[in-house]
């Protein structure tokens, strides 16, 4: 579990409050929770649940500031379980369940923040079964870029009904908004938290990507004999060093700025001409010459070392893709560029 910074000065007010609540014990903390509003409980619970391990020295320093009588409380562990136990002491089980469901759900302080972190396809699948007016309210509350992606995935006729209602929508009454929030929390977010599970083929593709080539080939061959359909799905999801040829010019240049030159030189020793050309075409003549010299100076290298270097470059490319810094084309018609 992550350890919080030992620098007392770096702690925020809410973090100090969270540490204090955890150290007070269930009965005393429960009484304090009973005096708080739901929003305060949610904010504090979120911080408590993600606090991790707090050093004893920091705890002691905190309580010296609050009260001289408390000075040596030992270490604390902030977790979902310890937070939930504290809440149960002062709140009814249904209310605790809602609060814990929400803080375990997608990140965000408000319901609308959380919806902004739900994949557009998941949100669209839920909203297409709601009334157009309800969908209009939801899309008006989330960020425009996210709303546009959700709107594009709704059935065309239904989407136009939503658009018309958004165009003529007046200020939404507070009780209506609260009702929609409650429905989203109890029906959508709770189900999302219960069903959130990675696709098994996607997970296996990621694992296979990190195997050495011989082991990967052996597993895929064995899997093809037992379940050809699953093997094909995994192969389609896997991303290899040779797949870097799908990077556009901007993506290749971004990757070049982030990759270690020594690692790239080693990785390219075993690359196809297509991948080599991708990198050299996006480098200056001088940089390309230096890279070729680095590759030549390596001499004969072990295949295992080349594969490890290629895996490191692929991992970096996927991280840059996940953060939106580069786009890796899937080779579909939708990926075609228009100039």
N, C-alpha and C positions, 0 to 999 in steps of 0.2 A: 504494500500500500504506500502511496506517495507520502512523503514527509513534508509538512508545511515549513516554510522558512523560519529559521530560528531568530531572525531579526525582528524584535518586537515592534520597532518603528514602522515596519512594512505592513503590519496588520491593519485592516480596515475596521471600522466600527462594527459592521455586521459580523465579521470574523471573530472579533473579541466577544461579542454577544453569544455567538454559537459555541465558542469554547467554554464560556461560563455556564451556559445551559447544560452542556454535556457533563460538566464537572459537578453540578449541583446534585445530581441524582434524580431518579425518576419522580419521586413524590414532590420534591420542591420545584423541579422544572415543570412538572405537570400543572402545578398551581399557577405558575407564571403563564403557561400557554393558555390557561383558561381565561386570562385577563386580556388576551390579544385578539385582534381582528384576524379574519382568514388570510388576508393579504400579507399581514405581518408573519403569521405562522408559516405560510408558504415560502416566503423569502428566507426566513431563518432556517426552516427545515431543509431547503435546497442547499444552503451553505453547510449545515451540519452533516448532511448526507454525503457531501463531497469533500469533507475536511481532511480525511485521512488521519495519520498519526501526528499527534502534537507533542513536542518534547516537554518533559517535566519542568525544565528551567523556564520555558516560555509561559507555561501555565502558572508557575509560581510568581513570575514577574507581573502577570496580569492581575492576579488576586492581591498582590501587595498594593497595587494601584487602587483596587476597589475596597479592600478591607484588610487591615493588618492581622486580623484574627485567622485568616486562611493563608497558608504559605507553602504547603507541601502536599499537593494533591496527586502527584504522580502523573504518568502519561495517560492520554485519552485516545480513544479510537472513535472517530465519527463515521458512522455507517448508516445505511438505510435501516438496518435492523434495530440499532440502538435508538435512532431517531423515532422509529415507529413505536417502540416500547414506551418512550417518554410521552408521545402523543396520546396513546391509549389510556394513560393514567387520568387524563382530564377531559378527553373528548369521546363522543360516541363512536362506535366502530365504523359506521357508515361514513361519517365525516373524515375519520382517519384514513379510510380506504381511498376516498376521493383525493385527499391531499397527497398521499403516497403515490397514487396512480399518476398524478400530475407531475410530481417532481421526478418520477422515474421515466416519464414520457420524453418526447423531443425537447431539446433545450429551449428556454425562453421563459421570461417572467410572466407574461400574460398568455391567455389562450391564443390570441392572434399571433404573438411571437412564435408560439409552438407550432401553429399551423404553417407558418412560414418555413419551418424546418422539416415539414412532412413532404415526401416526394410527390410531385404534381400528379403522377399517375394514380397513386394511392388516394389522394384527396379527391381527384376527379371521379374515381370509381364510387366513392362514398356520396359525393354531392349530386351525381346524376340521378339518384333516387329521391332527392329532396325536392321541395317546392321551389320553383324558379325565384320566388321572392326571398326565400331563405338563402339560396345560393348567392343572390345579388348582394345581400347583406354581408355574407362571409367574404366574398371577393372584394367588397368595398373596404374591408377592414385589414386585409393583408397587403403586402407590398405589390406594386403594380407589375413588376416583372414576374413575380410568382403567380399572380392572378392571371396574367396573359397566358402562361403555360398551361394552367388548369383549364382556362376557357377554351383553348385550342383542342383539348382532349375530350370535351363534352360533345354529345351528339349535336349536329349542326342546328337542327330546329330548336332543341332545348337551349342551346347556347344563345341563340337569338332572342329567345324569351327572357333569358337572364340579362342580356344587354339592354333590352327595352326597359326592364324594370330598374336597372342601374341608372339609365338615363333620366328616368322620371322619379327616382327615389328621393323622398324627403327625409328629414332628420328622423332617425330611428328612436322610438321611445325606449327609455331605460329598461322597462320591464320586458319588452320584446327582446332586447339585446341580451339581457340576463338569461332569458329562457333559451335562446339559441346557444349561448355559452354553456349552459347547464347540459343541454342535449349533446353538444359536441364533447363535453367532458365525460359524461356518463356512457354515451353510446360509442363515440368514435375513438377518443383517446384511450379509453380503457381497453377496447377491443384491439386497438393498435398495439398497445403495450403487451397484451397477452399473445398476439399472433406474430409480433416482430421476430422474425427468424431468417437467417441468411439462407439463400438458396444453396442446397447441398452441392450441386454441380459447380456453382461459382466458388464455393469454399474449397472443393477438391482441385479446381483449376489453379487456384492461388497456391495450394500446397504443392501441386505438381510443378509449378513454375519455379519452385525453390529446390527441386531435386536436381541432382547431377543428371547429365543427358542419358547415361546408361541406365540408371535406376528409373528415370522417367519413361524411357522407351520400354523397359521391361514391364512396368506397371500398366502402361497403356495397352501393350500387346495382350497381357493377361486379362485386362478388363474387356477388351474387344471380344475375346473368346467367350466371356461370361455374359456381357451385356453391351452389345455393339452400340445401341442407342445412347447409353450413358457415356460411353467412351467418345462418341462423336460430339456430344454436347460439351464435354470437358475440353476436348481439343479446340472446339470453336471459341471457347471462353479464354483459353490460355493465350498469353501474350509473350512472345519470344523476342530475342534480340533481332532476328530477321524482320519482325513486324515493324521495326522502327522506320522502315522505308515508307510507311504510311504517314509519317510526320510531314507537315507542310514546312515551307521555308522558315516561317516565324517560330514554329515549334522546334525545329532542328537547331536554330540559333539560340533559343532559350535553353535547350538542353546542353548545348555546348558551353554556355556561360556558367552552368551549375556543376557539370561533371568534372571529376579530377582528371587532368590530362594524362597522368601516368596510367590510370585505370582504363581510360579510353584507348590508349595506345595498345595495351595488352588485350583488350576486348576485340579490337579491330584485327588483331593478328589472325583470328579464326573466322572473320566475317566474310560474307559474300561480296562480290564487286558492287552490287547494288547498294548495300549498306555503307560500304566505304565511300562510294561516290556521294551519298547523301551528306556525309559529314564534310568531306573535302570541298564539295560544291558550296557549302555554307561557311567556309573559312576564307580568310585572306590568303593570298598566295604564300606569304611569309609564314603564317601560322600553319598552313597545310604542309609546307616544306619541313618545318620543325617537327610536326607530328610524324611524318614519314621517317625522319631521322631517328626519332624516339623508337618507332616500331622496329627499324632495322637494328638499332643498338641492342634491342632485347635478345636478338639471336633466337635460337630454338627455345620454345617455352612448353611447359607441360599443358596438355589439353585441359586438365582439371583447373589450372590457374586461369586459363582463358575463359572457361565456362563460368567460374566464380566472378571474374571481372564483368562478363556480359550480364550475369544475373544482377550485379550491383547497378549497372547502367539501366537495365530494364526497370528495376525497383525505383530508381530515381525518376525515370520517365513516368511511371504510374503515379508517383507522389505528385509530380508537377501537373499531371492530368487531373488528378482528384482535386487539386487546389485551383483548377481552372486556368493555370498558367500556360498550358499547351493543350492542343486538341489532337487526339489520336483517331484518325479516320477509321471507320469500320469497313470501308470499301463498298458501302451501299450507295444507291442513287442519291439518297438524301444528303450524302457527304460531298456531292459534286459542287465545285466552286463556280461562281459566275463572275466574270471580269467585265 
